[in-house]
Amino acid sequence: MSGEFLQGLFWLLIGIAVTTYSSKYNMGSLSELGPGALPFGLGFVFILLSLLLIARSRRNDADGRLPFGPKWFRVLCVIALLMVGTFFLEDVGYLLVIFFMIAGPMLIIGHRKWVSALILGVTSSVGSYFLFHVWLNVPLPMGWVHF
């Protein structure tokens, strides 16, 4: 099995899980989408793209190397960070969790220096807070931080 095939299989399973879980929520209508529409659509996109990746891996029939190595540990750390952040969103609050969910992967993967990761984390969390909570009046979990 090639690395591309295993990656495609991984994302296929994620897409199936997301669409299955999101189908429990109200989809709404085309004029007024419900809370399940966006995750369902994203899960469907995951499924389509993963099937393309699987088809490409079968066609190319790569050299058979498995995609395991030091980079996979970083990927698993990012996935764990996102899962923990999702778990603590209600208790800790939107601003802090989104900050760590933006800055954390940048630091773990190592594509950004810590200063730029902190700046992007702060601007992303505060900017999205003002966009959703202040401008669009979307209720967000505040946790420990209250404005």
C-alpha positions as CSV (number, residue, x, y, z in Angstrom):
1,M,0.0,0.0,0.0
2,S,1.3,3.4,-0.9
3,G,1.4,6.4,1.4
4,E,-1.1,8.3,-0.8
5,F,-3.5,5.4,-0.5
6,L,-3.3,5.3,3.3
7,Q,-3.7,9.1,3.4
8,G,-6.7,8.9,1.2
9,L,-8.2,6.1,3.4
10,F,-7.6,8.2,6.5
11,W,-9.4,11.2,5.0
12,L,-12.2,9.0,3.7
13,L,-12.8,7.7,7.2
14,I,-12.8,11.3,8.6
15,G,-15.2,12.4,5.9
16,I,-17.6,9.5,6.6
17,A,-17.4,10.3,10.4
18,V,-18.1,14.0,9.9
19,T,-21.0,13.5,7.5
20,T,-22.5,10.8,9.7
21,Y,-22.2,12.9,12.9
22,S,-23.4,16.1,11.2
23,S,-26.5,14.4,9.8
24,K,-27.9,14.3,13.3
25,Y,-28.3,18.0,13.2
26,N,-30.9,20.0,11.3
27,M,-29.8,20.7,7.7
28,G,-32.3,23.5,7.1
29,S,-33.2,24.6,3.6
30,L,-31.3,26.2,0.7
31,S,-32.6,29.6,1.7
32,E,-31.8,29.1,5.4
33,L,-29.1,26.6,6.2
34,G,-29.2,24.8,9.5
35,P,-26.3,23.9,11.8
36,G,-25.7,20.6,10.2
37,A,-25.3,21.9,6.6
38,L,-21.7,23.2,6.8
39,P,-20.1,20.1,8.5
40,F,-22.1,17.8,6.2
41,G,-20.9,19.7,3.2
42,L,-17.3,19.7,4.4
43,G,-17.5,16.0,5.2
44,F,-18.8,15.4,1.7
45,V,-15.9,17.4,0.2
46,F,-13.5,15.3,2.3
47,I,-15.0,12.1,0.9
48,L,-14.7,13.3,-2.7
49,L,-11.2,14.5,-2.3
50,S,-10.1,11.4,-0.5
51,L,-11.6,9.2,-3.3
52,L,-9.6,11.2,-5.8
53,L,-6.5,10.7,-3.8
54,I,-7.1,7.0,-3.5
55,A,-7.8,6.7,-7.3
56,R,-4.6,8.7,-8.0
57,S,-2.5,6.4,-5.7
58,R,-3.9,3.3,-7.4
59,R,-3.1,4.8,-10.8
60,N,0.4,5.9,-9.9
61,D,1.1,2.8,-7.9
62,A,3.9,4.5,-5.8
63,D,7.0,2.8,-4.6
64,G,5.2,1.2,-1.6
65,R,6.7,3.3,1.1
66,L,4.5,3.8,4.2
67,P,3.9,7.3,5.2
68,F,5.1,6.8,8.8
69,G,8.0,8.8,10.1
70,P,8.9,11.8,12.3
71,K,6.4,14.1,10.5
72,W,3.5,11.8,11.4
73,F,4.2,12.4,15.1
74,R,3.7,16.1,14.5
75,V,0.5,15.5,12.6
76,L,-0.9,13.3,15.5
77,C,0.1,16.1,17.9
78,V,-1.9,18.7,15.9
79,I,-4.9,16.3,15.7
80,A,-4.7,15.8,19.5
81,L,-4.4,19.5,20.1
82,L,-7.5,20.2,18.0
83,M,-9.5,17.4,19.8
84,V,-8.5,18.7,23.2
85,G,-9.4,22.3,22.2
86,T,-12.8,21.1,21.0
87,F,-13.4,19.3,24.3
88,F,-12.5,22.3,26.4
89,L,-14.2,25.0,24.3
90,E,-17.2,25.4,26.6
91,D,-15.2,25.6,29.8
92,V,-12.1,27.6,28.7
93,G,-13.9,29.8,26.2
94,Y,-13.7,30.7,22.5
95,L,-10.9,33.3,22.6
96,L,-8.3,31.1,24.4
97,V,-9.2,27.9,22.6
98,I,-9.1,29.4,19.2
99,F,-5.8,31.1,20.0
100,F,-4.2,27.7,20.9
101,M,-5.9,26.0,17.9
102,I,-4.3,28.6,15.6
103,A,-0.9,29.1,17.2
104,G,-0.4,25.6,18.4
105,P,-0.3,23.8,15.0
106,M,2.0,26.5,13.6
107,L,4.5,25.9,16.4
108,I,4.2,22.1,16.3
109,I,4.6,21.8,12.6
110,G,7.4,24.4,12.7
111,H,6.5,26.5,9.7
112,R,6.3,29.7,11.8
113,K,8.5,31.3,14.4
114,W,6.9,31.7,17.8
115,V,6.5,35.4,17.5
116,S,4.5,35.2,14.3
117,A,2.5,32.2,15.6
118,L,1.5,34.3,18.7
119,I,0.6,37.3,16.6
120,L,-1.5,35.2,14.2
121,G,-3.1,33.4,17.1
122,V,-4.1,36.6,18.8
123,T,-5.3,38.4,15.6
124,S,-7.2,35.3,14.5
125,S,-9.0,34.7,17.7
126,V,-9.8,38.3,18.4
127,G,-10.7,39.0,14.8
128,S,-13.0,36.0,14.5
129,Y,-14.5,36.9,17.9
130,F,-15.4,40.4,16.7
131,L,-16.6,39.0,13.3
132,F,-18.9,36.4,14.8
133,H,-19.9,37.6,18.3
134,V,-19.9,41.3,17.9
135,W,-20.8,41.9,14.2
136,L,-22.9,38.8,13.4
137,N,-24.3,38.3,17.0
138,V,-23.4,34.6,17.1
139,P,-23.3,33.4,20.7
140,L,-19.9,32.0,21.5
141,P,-18.8,30.2,24.7
142,M,-16.9,32.7,26.8
143,G,-15.6,30.4,29.5
144,W,-13.1,32.3,31.7
145,V,-12.9,35.4,29.5
146,H,-15.8,37.9,29.6
147,F,-16.1,41.2,27.7
